[in-house]
Amino acid sequence: MKRRSALKSMGLALGGLVSLPAWATNWTPESIGRTTTLSENQELLLSEIVEAIIPETTTAGKVSPGAKSLKVHQFAARMISDCYPASAQEILQKGLANIDAAANKTYSKSFTALTPKERVSVLTAMSTASDATEKQFVNMIKNLTIQGYTNSEYYMNNVLKYNMAPGFYHGCVPVAS
């Protein structure tokens, strides 16, 4: 049999699996960079959508940043452009156009000019619409917003209290007999 080629293939596959999601955990906006698939206006609209999903909140005097200030929209755009099929990229483009159309139809304003409650109502209406593209768009953005927020550096360090190496090694300690 060809054990060497099988081992080589397994090693390459394992290396690829290890390196693929490495940038997606504990990410920062600088590590993601700017995506080229969205225009400035579309990126601004996407940032307002993710902020409507996870807004900035103040609890007992402590401010927790929203998805917009953590730049989760960059994470979502990069994931869609790099990891999702072309159909998801089309859903993103159509969804961004549809959300502004829905906001104009309902409130006679663009989505970025709406109040937070109005934004949530537009997103809710799109998620329960009969159009499958609108539902897929809202679900995809919700999932990526939650994934991006919970994998952000802020969330890992301040909410989860992530510790790279839990426990400590004390090599020189007296042993009681």
Stockholm file with secondary structure:
# STOCKHOLM 1.0

chainA/1-177         MKRRSALKSMGLALGGLVSLPAWATNWTPESIGRTTTLSENQELLLSEIVEAIIPETTTAGKVSPGAKSLKVHQFAARMISDCYPASAQEILQKGLANIDAAANKTYSKSFTALTPKERVSVLTAMSTASDATEKQFVNMIKNLTIQGYTNSEYYMNNVLKYNMAPGFYHGCVPVAS
#=GR chainA/1-177 SS CCHHHHHHHHHHHHHHHHHGGGGGSSBCHHHHCCCSSSCHHHHHHHHHHHHHHSCCEEETTEEECCTTTTTHHHHHHHHHHHHSCHHHHHHHHHHHHHHHHHHHHHHSSCGGGSCHHHHHHHHHHHHTSSCHHHHHHHHHHHHHHHHHHHTBHHIIIIISCCCSSCSCCCCSCCCCC
#=GC SS_cons         CCHHHHHHHHHHHHHHHHHGGGGGSSBCHHHHCCCSSSCHHHHHHHHHHHHHHSCCEEETTEEECCTTTTTHHHHHHHHHHHHSCHHHHHHHHHHHHHHHHHHHHHHSSCGGGSCHHHHHHHHHHHHTSSCHHHHHHHHHHHHHHHHHHHTBHHIIIIISCCCSSCSCCCCSCCCCC
//
